[in-house]
Amino acid sequence: MTNDLRIGVVGAGLMGADHVARITNRISGAVVSAIVEPDSGRAAAAAQNAPGSQAFTSIEDALATDALDAVLIATPGKFHQPVLVPALEAGLPILCEKPLTPDSASAWEILQIEQKLDRPHIQVGFMRRFDAQYAALRQLIASGDEGELLMLRCAHRNPSVPDSYTQEMLITDSVVHEFDVVPWLAGSPVKTVEVKHPRRNSLSPEHLREPILVIMELENGVLVDVEMNVSVRFGYQVATEAVFEQGIARIGQPAGLQQWHDGRFSVGEHISFTTRFADAYDAQIQRWVNAVRAGTLVEGPTAWDGYLVALACEAGVRALDGGVQTVDAAARPAFYA
C-alpha cells in the first residue's frame, strides 16, 4: 500500500476524538477519512482535527461509500458488536478499543464471524502492551535473568470517578486492563479470580464499596494481587512490582521534575490515563497502521485475547459477591495460534 491508510473512526467522544487528533498529528502513513458519530456536535468537533474527512451517522453508510480502508472503534463497549459485524463482513482491518464486547457470549460470536476470513482482522486496544515500561518488564520475565517469576503485585489508582461509574465497572472498566496485561507479562492465562473488600474509603461515592483487592491465580502458578482504588485523590497511578526468585522489579513509579522545598520532597504524578499512557497509545496506533499497510493486519492483542478478558471480567464480577471464581475458556481455535 503506497497511499495513506484511510481510517474510519467510529465514535467521537473522549477516546475517539483523542484518536482522531493522534492520527492526524502524530501517526505516519494514515489519515482519518471518515468520522462515524450520530451526535453532530461531537462529529463536527472531531472533524476539526481531520481535514478532508467525511461525517457519517452509521458504519453502514460509511462502508457504502467506500470511504475507508480500516476501522477504529472508539464507542462505549456495548456498541462495539453492531460495528464489528459489518466491518468484518466487509473484510476490513479493525482496531477495537477495549472491551471487544461486553460479555463472553457476544465475544464468542465475533470470533465465529472473524474465522470466516483468511486470518485475524481484529486488534483489541489494550494499550499497556505498547508501554515501554511494561515491555521492559515482560522482556525481563522472559529472559529468566532474575530466576522464575513468583508473584506480581499491581496497583491501579484513580483520583476519582464520575457518578456513572458502577461497582461492576471496578472490574469491567478498570481491572479489565490487568486481565489482559498480566497474562501477557507472565505468559500464562488467568485460572481463578477472587475479590477481597478491605475497609471502605469514606471518600468513595456512596454507591461504591471500594477499594478492592483482586487476587488472580495464573495457570503457571504465579499469584497476582491488584489494588483497585478509584477515590485515592492524589492522582492517577498504574504500577506493577514483579517478585522473582533472585530479585524485584518495579514499573509505574512517578517520574519527572523532583523538588526539595520547605522540608519536603515531591515529584509530579499523572492525573489521567491520557497522559500516563500517551506514548503507549501512539505506539499502538502506529504499529497497527504499519501492520495493516504491510498486510499482516494485527500487531497486538487479538479477538481471542478479548474473549479471554471477557471471561476473566465475568469471573471478577461474580467474585465481587465472594468466593474464588474459575475462568473456564474454550480451546483456542487454530485460527488464533
C-alpha positions, 0 to 999 in steps of 0.5 A: 500500500503506497497511499495513506491508510484511510481510517474510519473512526467510529465514535467521537467522544473522549477516546475517539476524538483523542484518536482522531487528533493522534492520527492526524498529528502524530501517526505516519502513513494514515489519515482519518477519512471518515468520522462515524458519530450520530451526535453532530456536535461531537462529529463536527468537533472531531472533524476539526482535527481531520481535514478532508474527512467525511461525517457519517451517522452509521458504519453502514453508510460509511462502508457504502461509500467506500470511504475507508480502508480500516476501522477504529472503534472508539464507542462505549463497549456495548456498541462495539458488536453492531460495528464489528459485524459489518466491518468484518463482513466487509473484510476490513482491518479493525482496531477495537478499543477495549472491551471487544464486547461486553460479555463472553457470549457476544465475544464468542460470536465475533470470533465465529464471524472473524474465522470466516476470513483468511486470518485475524482482522481484529486488534483489541486496544489494550494499550499497556502492551505498547508501554515501554515500561511494561515491555521492559518488564515482560522482556525481563520475565522472559529472559529468566535473568532474575530466576522464575517469576513468583508473584506480581503485585499491581496497583491501579489508582484513580483520583476519582470517578464520575457518578456513572461509574458502577461497582461492576465497572471496578472490574469491567472498566478498570481491572479489565486492563490487568486481565489482559496485561498480566497474562501477557507479562507472565505468559500464562492465562488467568485460572481463578479470580477472587475479590477481597473488600478491605475497609471502605474509603469514606471518600468513595461515592456512596454507591461504591464499596471500594477499594478492592483487592483482586487476587488472580491465580495464573495457570503457571502458578504465579499469584497476582494481587491488584489494588483497585482504588478509584477515590485515592485523590492524589492522582492517577497511578498504574504500577506493577512490582514483579517478585522473582526468585533472585530479585524485584522489579518495579514499573509505574513509579512517578517520574519527572521534575523532583523538588526539595522545598520547605522540608519536603520532597515531591515529584509530579504524578499523572492525573489521567490515563491520557497522559500516563499512557500517551506514548503507549497509545501512539505506539499502538496506533502506529504499529497497527497502521504499519501492520495493516499497510504491510498486510499482516493486519494485527500487531497486538492483542487479538479477538481471542485475547478479548474473549479471554478478558471477557471471561476473566471480567465475568469471573471478577464480577461474580467474585465481587459477591465472594468466593474464588471464581474459575475462568473456564475458556474454550480451546483456542481455535487454530485460527488464533495460534 
